[in-house]
Amino acid sequence: MSSCILKSKSKIFFAFLFATMLSFGAYAQGESEQAEVATKGVEPGATEGATVGGGADPAVLDAGEALFKNNCVVCHSAGGDVIVGPGLQGITERRSQPWLLKWIKNSQALIAAGDPEAVAIYNEYSKQAMPSFAFSDDEIKSILAYLESGQGVVSAPTEGPEGAVAGENVGTDAIGAVGGYLDVILVVLIIVLIVLVVTLLLITSLLKNYLNKSRTLNEYDDEVVNQRFDFSKIYKSKAVRTLVLLIFVVVLVDLAWGTAMGVGIQQGYEPKQPIAFSHKLHAGEHQINCNYCHSTVYKSKSASIPSANICMNCHSQIKTESPEIQKIYRAIERNRPIEWVRIHNLPDLAYFNHSQHTQVGGIECQTCHGPIQEMDVVYQYSPLTMGWCIDCHRETPLNTEGNEYYDNLVELHEQSSKGAFTVSSNGGTECSKCHY
């Protein structure tokens, strides 16, 4: 009888361990999946199939959005918020189109001519001069069409059904919406299992004491009930020592290999900058286009580092008393550049062209730099290794539509391969493409 109890006890104990391992495995997998979704960033094709509201031509709205974000967003919001100048929501209803064309092209000329509306705006917003823009009428109309469409307006969160907030992810797409409940369920199950095991151990202990006091056990049952486990036999065993030594060697080799393969990889590098600049605030909350500060990212080999003068376009009026902004003033007064610490640094033997990827390839900044709009302090998101680049070239299809340069190449590719025409298909993995 006692032997059966002990065997049952051991089976329950091992079942508990197995269940605990599965629970923590599921929990860890869920956490890693959520972390991957949270840090994955935006990839090419993520917005494929998006539709544009309103009656305007989508191409016109896209052009207006690009012009607005590259030139206007630093001083104006597409909604009603005042930044440096007024919010532009409903601007086409408040002002006539001919007046807006003159104002955007040369606001100072209108003010100098004594236009009542121009003078009123100039005085209302602290006589802050609006720069002139050499836009064509069609370009300005595209900006006005974009503003009229309301696409750039960020809606304030409102209460939805059952306490849901409009604009937030609700349901299976929300990160943590289901995961939070799953975590609670797993914790409750583990607690229940622990309580069951403790209960079974107490019952076993009570039965053992009862059998010892009854004095009705034969020699075999007495040995089973009162047996003691000798731990010294474990660490004295040659098999156990060999297994421990083997595990130690494998772990040591794995650490050495991982360290050796990580030489020169700066993924996660997050240096402290001379000025506490937040991309989360500027690119995320205020939605300032990357091209405004890194002005050569679409037309040059490198993405330029913004000068202090670009900062002054806004901060001559905004947060002028901030200690961090005062550092910019001091740099300008001393005629010295801000000594930003470089984060992404490819070796000299590798050639990389930003414009080839952003302008020609249509690659989003987040593909390589990660969720930059969520970073208070920028860090290197991707490994930037040769293998990482080659994998991207092998997997990224080229947009060849409407480009006669690719017609013959695509035709030859389709004859010899069934896969997509990728960067690799166009010679993107040849050594001379990156090593020159």
C-alpha positions as CSV (number, residue, x, y, z in Angstrom):
1,M,0.0,0.0,0.0
2,S,2.7,2.5,1.0
3,S,4.7,1.7,-2.1
4,C,1.7,2.6,-4.3
5,I,1.3,5.9,-2.4
6,L,5.0,6.8,-3.0
7,K,4.8,5.9,-6.7
8,S,1.7,7.9,-7.1
9,K,3.4,10.8,-5.3
10,S,6.4,10.7,-7.6
11,K,4.2,10.6,-10.7
12,I,2.2,13.6,-9.5
13,F,5.4,15.5,-8.7
14,F,6.9,14.9,-12.2
15,A,3.6,15.8,-13.8
16,F,3.6,19.1,-11.9
17,L,7.2,19.9,-13.0
18,F,6.2,19.1,-16.7
19,A,3.1,21.3,-16.5
20,T,5.1,24.1,-14.9
21,M,7.7,23.9,-17.7
22,L,5.0,24.0,-20.4
23,S,3.4,27.0,-18.7
24,F,6.6,29.0,-18.5
25,G,7.4,28.0,-22.1
26,A,4.1,29.3,-23.3
27,Y,4.5,32.5,-21.3
28,A,8.0,33.1,-22.6
29,Q,6.8,32.4,-26.2
30,G,3.9,34.9,-25.8
31,E,6.2,37.5,-24.4
32,S,8.7,37.1,-27.2
33,E,6.0,37.3,-29.8
34,Q,4.6,40.5,-28.2
35,A,8.1,42.0,-28.0
36,E,8.7,41.1,-31.7
37,V,5.5,42.8,-32.7
38,A,6.3,45.8,-30.5
39,T,9.8,46.4,-31.9
40,K,9.5,45.2,-35.5
41,G,8.9,48.5,-37.0
42,V,7.4,49.3,-40.4
43,E,8.3,47.1,-43.4
44,P,7.9,47.7,-47.1
45,G,4.4,46.8,-48.3
46,A,2.9,47.4,-44.8
47,T,0.5,50.0,-46.2
48,E,-0.3,48.2,-49.4
49,G,-4.0,48.4,-50.2
50,A,-4.6,51.5,-48.2
51,T,-7.5,53.7,-49.5
52,V,-7.8,57.5,-49.5
53,G,-11.0,59.1,-48.5
54,G,-12.7,62.1,-50.1
55,G,-13.1,62.9,-53.8
56,A,-9.6,64.2,-54.6
57,D,-7.2,62.2,-56.7
58,P,-5.1,59.9,-54.4
59,A,-1.9,61.0,-56.3
60,V,-2.7,64.7,-55.6
61,L,-3.3,63.9,-51.9
62,D,-0.1,62.0,-51.7
63,A,1.8,64.9,-53.2
64,G,0.1,67.3,-50.9
65,E,0.9,65.2,-47.9
66,A,4.6,65.0,-48.8
67,L,4.8,68.8,-49.3
68,F,3.0,69.5,-46.1
69,K,5.1,67.2,-44.0
70,N,8.4,68.4,-45.5
71,N,7.7,72.1,-45.3
72,C,4.7,73.0,-43.2
73,V,4.4,70.6,-40.3
74,V,7.2,72.2,-38.2
75,C,5.0,75.3,-37.7
76,H,1.4,74.1,-38.4
77,S,-0.7,71.2,-37.5
78,A,-3.2,69.7,-39.9
79,G,-5.8,69.9,-37.0
80,G,-6.7,72.8,-34.8
81,D,-3.6,72.8,-32.5
82,V,-1.4,75.9,-32.5
83,I,2.3,75.2,-32.9
84,V,4.1,78.3,-34.1
85,G,1.3,79.3,-36.5
86,P,-2.4,78.4,-36.4
87,G,-3.8,75.0,-37.0
88,L,-4.9,74.5,-40.6
89,Q,-8.0,72.4,-40.2
90,G,-10.8,74.1,-42.2
91,I,-8.4,76.7,-43.7
92,T,-10.1,76.4,-47.1
93,E,-13.3,77.5,-45.5
94,R,-11.8,80.4,-43.6
95,R,-9.7,81.8,-46.5
96,S,-10.3,82.0,-50.3
97,Q,-8.0,80.0,-52.5
98,P,-6.5,83.0,-54.4
99,W,-5.6,84.6,-51.1
100,L,-4.0,81.4,-49.9
101,L,-1.9,81.1,-53.0
102,K,-0.5,84.6,-52.5
103,W,0.0,84.1,-48.8
104,I,2.0,80.9,-49.1
105,K,4.1,82.2,-52.0
106,N,5.0,85.5,-50.3
107,S,3.3,86.3,-47.0
108,Q,5.6,89.3,-46.4
109,A,4.5,91.0,-49.6
110,L,0.8,90.7,-48.5
111,I,1.7,92.2,-45.1
112,A,3.7,95.0,-46.7
113,A,0.8,95.8,-49.0
114,G,-1.5,96.2,-46.0
115,D,-3.8,93.3,-46.6
116,P,-6.1,93.3,-43.5
117,E,-6.2,89.5,-43.1
118,A,-2.4,89.1,-43.5
119,V,-1.7,91.9,-41.0
120,A,-4.1,90.5,-38.5
121,I,-2.5,87.0,-38.7
122,Y,1.0,88.6,-38.4
123,N,0.1,90.5,-35.3
124,E,-1.9,87.6,-33.7
125,Y,1.1,85.2,-33.8
126,S,3.7,87.5,-32.3
127,K,4.8,88.9,-35.7
128,Q,6.5,85.6,-36.5
129,A,7.5,85.9,-40.2
130,M,6.3,83.0,-42.4
131,P,8.9,82.0,-45.0
132,S,8.1,82.3,-48.7
133,F,7.7,79.1,-50.7
134,A,8.5,78.8,-54.4
135,F,5.6,76.4,-55.0
136,S,3.5,76.2,-58.1
137,D,-0.2,76.8,-58.0
138,D,-0.8,73.1,-58.5
139,E,1.5,72.2,-55.6
140,I,-0.2,74.6,-53.2
141,K,-3.6,73.2,-54.3
142,S,-2.4,69.7,-53.6
143,I,-1.5,70.8,-50.0
144,L,-4.9,72.4,-49.6
145,A,-6.6,69.2,-50.9
146,Y,-4.7,67.2,-48.3
147,L,-5.7,69.5,-45.5
148,E,-9.3,69.5,-46.7
149,S,-9.3,65.7,-46.8
150,G,-8.6,65.6,-43.0
151,Q,-6.1,62.8,-43.3
152,G,-3.5,64.5,-41.2
153,V,-5.8,65.3,-38.3
154,V,-5.1,63.3,-35.2
155,S,-8.4,62.5,-33.5
156,A,-8.7,62.9,-29.8
157,P,-9.4,59.6,-28.0
158,T,-13.1,59.1,-27.2
159,E,-14.8,56.6,-25.1
160,G,-16.2,53.7,-27.0
161,P,-18.4,50.7,-26.1
162,E,-17.6,49.0,-22.8
163,G,-14.9,51.6,-22.0
164,A,-13.0,51.1,-25.2
165,V,-11.1,54.1,-26.5
166,A,-11.4,55.1,-30.1
167,G,-8.1,55.0,-31.9
168,E,-6.7,52.2,-29.7
169,N,-6.2,48.6,-30.9
170,V,-9.1,46.6,-29.5
171,G,-9.5,42.9,-29.9
172,T,-7.1,40.3,-31.2
173,D,-4.9,42.9,-32.8
174,A,-4.1,44.7,-29.6
175,I,-0.7,43.9,-28.1
176,G,-1.4,42.6,-24.7
177,A,-5.2,42.8,-25.0
178,V,-5.4,39.0,-24.9
179,G,-1.9,38.5,-23.6
180,G,-2.7,40.2,-20.3
181,Y,-5.6,37.8,-19.5
182,L,-3.5,34.8,-20.6
183,D,-0.7,35.8,-18.2
184,V,-3.3,36.0,-15.3
185,I,-4.7,32.5,-16.3
186,L,-1.2,31.0,-16.4
187,V,-0.3,32.5,-12.9
188,V,-3.6,31.1,-11.5
189,L,-2.9,27.7,-12.9
190,I,0.6,27.6,-11.5
191,I,-0.7,28.6,-8.1
192,V,-3.4,25.9,-8.2
193,L,-0.8,23.3,-9.2
194,I,1.5,24.3,-6.3
195,V,-1.4,24.1,-3.9
196,L,-2.3,20.6,-5.2
197,V,1.3,19.4,-4.8
198,V,1.6,20.8,-1.3
199,T,-1.7,19.1,-0.4
200,L,-0.6,15.8,-1.7
201,L,2.7,16.0,0.2
202,L,0.8,16.7,3.4
203,I,-1.5,13.8,2.8
204,T,1.5,11.5,2.1
205,S,3.2,12.7,5.3
206,L,0.1,12.0,7.3
207,L,-0.2,8.5,5.8
208,K,3.5,7.8,6.5
209,N,3.1,8.8,10.2
210,Y,0.0,6.7,10.5
211,L,1.6,3.6,9.0
212,N,4.7,4.0,11.2
213,K,2.5,4.2,14.3
214,S,0.3,1.2,13.4
215,R,3.3,-1.2,13.7
216,T,1.7,-3.5,11.1
217,L,4.3,-3.1,8.4
218,N,6.4,-6.0,7.3
219,E,10.1,-5.6,6.6
220,Y,9.6,-4.7,2.9
221,D,6.9,-2.1,3.5
222,D,8.9,-0.6,6.3
223,E,11.9,-0.2,4.1
224,V,9.8,1.5,1.4
225,V,8.0,3.9,3.7
226,N,11.1,5.0,5.6
227,Q,13.6,5.0,2.7
228,R,16.0,7.9,2.5
229,F,17.5,9.2,-0.7
230,D,21.3,9.3,-0.8
231,F,22.4,12.4,-2.6
232,S,26.0,11.5,-2.4
233,K,25.4,8.7,-5.0
234,I,24.5,11.4,-7.6
235,Y,27.6,13.6,-7.5
236,K,29.9,10.5,-7.0
237,S,28.5,8.9,-10.2
238,K,30.9,8.9,-13.2
239,A,27.9,9.4,-15.6
240,V,26.7,12.5,-13.8
241,R,30.2,14.0,-13.7
242,T,30.7,13.3,-17.4
243,L,27.3,14.9,-18.2
244,V,28.1,18.0,-16.1
245,L,31.5,18.4,-17.7
246,L,30.0,18.0,-21.2
247,I,27.3,20.6,-20.5
248,F,30.0,23.0,-19.1
249,V,32.2,22.5,-22.3
250,V,29.2,23.1,-24.6
251,V,28.1,26.3,-22.8
252,L,31.7,27.5,-22.8
253,V,32.1,26.9,-26.6
254,D,28.7,28.5,-27.3
255,L,29.7,31.6,-25.3
256,A,33.1,31.8,-27.0
257,W,31.5,31.3,-30.5
258,G,28.8,33.9,-29.8
259,T,31.4,36.5,-28.6
260,A,33.6,35.8,-31.6
261,M,30.8,36.2,-34.1
262,G,29.6,39.4,-32.4
263,V,32.9,41.2,-32.9
264,G,32.2,44.5,-34.7
265,I,28.4,44.2,-34.3
266,Q,27.0,47.2,-32.5
267,Q,23.3,46.2,-32.3
268,G,21.7,47.9,-29.3
269,Y,24.4,50.6,-29.2
270,E,22.8,53.6,-27.4
271,P,25.3,56.4,-26.7
272,K,24.5,59.5,-24.7
273,Q,24.2,62.6,-26.9
274,P,25.4,66.1,-26.1
275,I,21.7,67.3,-26.3
276,A,18.8,65.3,-25.1
277,F,16.9,65.1,-28.4
278,S,13.8,62.9,-28.5
279,H,12.7,61.3,-31.8
280,K,9.6,60.1,-30.0
281,L,8.6,63.7,-29.4
282,H,9.6,65.2,-32.7
283,A,9.0,62.3,-35.2
284,G,6.3,60.6,-33.1
285,E,4.1,63.1,-31.4
286,H,4.7,66.1,-33.7
287,Q,5.0,63.9,-36.8
288,I,7.9,65.9,-38.3
289,N,9.1,64.1,-41.4
290,C,12.6,62.6,-41.3
291,N,13.5,64.5,-44.5
292,Y,13.0,67.9,-42.7
293,C,16.1,67.4,-40.5
294,H,18.0,64.7,-42.5
295,S,17.5,66.7,-45.7
296,T,19.7,64.7,-48.0
297,V,18.3,61.2,-47.2
298,Y,16.4,61.0,-50.5
299,K,19.0,62.5,-52.7
300,S,22.4,61.7,-51.4
301,K,24.7,58.8,-50.3
302,S,24.4,59.8,-46.7
303,A,21.6,61.2,-44.5
304,S,22.9,64.6,-43.4
305,I,23.2,65.6,-39.7
306,P,20.9,68.6,-39.1
307,S,22.6,71.9,-38.4
308,A,21.7,74.1,-35.5
309,N,20.0,76.5,-37.9
310,I,17.4,73.8,-38.7
311,C,16.7,73.5,-35.0
312,M,16.3,77.3,-34.8
313,N,13.5,77.2,-37.3
314,C,11.2,76.1,-34.5
315,H,13.2,76.7,-31.3
316,S,13.6,80.4,-31.9
317,Q,10.1,80.5,-30.6
318,I,9.4,77.2,-28.8
319,K,10.8,76.3,-25.4
320,T,13.5,79.0,-25.6
321,E,14.2,78.7,-21.9
322,S,14.8,74.9,-21.9
323,P,18.4,74.0,-20.7
324,E,18.7,71.7,-23.7
325,I,17.7,74.4,-26.2
326,Q,20.2,76.8,-24.5
327,K,22.9,74.4,-25.6
328,I,21.9,75.0,-29.2
329,Y,22.1,78.8,-28.6
330,R,25.6,78.5,-27.2
331,A,26.7,76.4,-30.2
332,I,25.4,79.1,-32.6
333,E,27.0,81.9,-30.5
334,R,30.4,80.2,-30.5
335,N,30.0,79.3,-34.2
336,R,30.7,75.6,-33.4
337,P,28.7,72.5,-34.6
338,I,26.9,70.3,-32.2
339,E,29.1,67.3,-31.6
340,W,26.5,64.5,-32.1
341,V,27.7,60.9,-31.4
342,R,27.5,58.7,-34.4
343,I,25.4,55.6,-33.9
344,H,25.2,53.7,-37.2
345,N,28.7,53.2,-38.5
346,L,29.4,50.8,-41.4
347,P,33.0,49.7,-42.1
348,D,35.0,51.6,-44.7
349,L,35.0,48.6,-47.0
350,A,31.2,48.6,-47.4
351,Y,29.4,51.0,-49.8
352,F,25.9,52.2,-48.8
353,N,23.7,54.7,-50.6
354,H,20.7,56.2,-48.8
355,S,19.0,57.6,-51.9
356,Q,19.3,54.3,-53.7
357,H,17.3,52.7,-50.9
358,T,14.9,55.5,-49.9
359,Q,14.2,57.2,-53.3
360,V,14.6,54.3,-55.8
361,G,13.8,51.3,-53.6
362,G,11.0,53.1,-51.6
363,I,12.4,51.6,-48.3
364,E,11.0,53.2,-45.1
365,C,13.4,54.5,-42.5
366,Q,11.9,52.1,-39.9
367,T,13.0,49.1,-42.0
368,C,16.6,49.6,-41.0
369,H,16.4,52.0,-38.1
370,G,13.4,50.3,-36.3
371,P,10.5,52.2,-34.6
372,I,12.5,55.4,-34.6
373,Q,9.3,57.4,-33.9
374,E,9.1,55.6,-30.5
375,M,12.7,56.2,-29.3
376,D,13.5,58.9,-26.8
377,V,17.2,57.9,-27.1
378,V,18.1,56.5,-30.5
379,Y,19.9,53.1,-30.6
380,Q,21.1,50.8,-33.3
381,Y,18.1,48.6,-34.0
382,S,19.4,46.3,-36.7
383,P,22.7,44.3,-36.7
384,L,23.8,45.9,-40.0
385,T,25.9,42.8,-40.8
386,M,26.6,41.6,-44.3
387,G,24.3,38.6,-43.8
388,W,21.5,40.8,-42.7
389,C,21.9,43.0,-45.8
390,I,22.1,40.0,-48.2
391,D,19.0,38.4,-46.6
392,C,17.1,41.7,-47.3
393,H,18.4,41.8,-50.9
394,R,17.2,38.2,-51.4
395,E,13.8,38.7,-50.0
396,T,12.8,42.2,-51.2
397,P,11.0,42.3,-54.6
398,L,11.9,45.1,-57.0
399,N,9.1,47.4,-58.2
400,T,9.6,47.2,-61.9
401,E,6.2,48.4,-63.1
402,G,6.3,51.2,-65.6
403,N,10.1,51.1,-65.9
404,E,11.3,49.9,-69.3
405,Y,14.8,49.4,-67.9
406,Y,13.6,46.2,-66.2
407,D,11.5,44.7,-69.0
408,N,14.1,42.4,-70.6
409,L,15.5,41.5,-67.2
410,V,12.1,40.5,-65.8
411,E,11.4,38.5,-68.9
412,L,14.7,36.6,-68.6
413,H,14.1,36.1,-64.9
414,E,10.6,34.6,-65.5
415,Q,12.1,32.2,-68.0
416,S,14.7,30.8,-65.6
417,S,13.0,31.2,-62.2
418,K,9.5,31.1,-60.7
419,G,10.3,33.3,-57.8
420,A,9.8,37.1,-57.5
421,F,12.2,39.5,-59.2
422,T,14.2,40.6,-56.1
423,V,17.2,42.8,-55.6
424,S,19.3,39.7,-55.7
425,S,17.9,38.9,-59.1
426,N,19.2,42.2,-60.4
427,G,22.7,41.5,-59.1
428,G,22.1,42.9,-55.6
429,T,24.2,40.1,-54.0
430,E,27.3,40.6,-56.2
431,C,30.4,41.5,-54.2
432,S,31.1,44.6,-56.3
433,K,27.7,46.1,-55.4
434,C,28.8,46.9,-51.9
435,H,32.6,46.3,-51.9
436,Y,34.4,48.6,-54.3
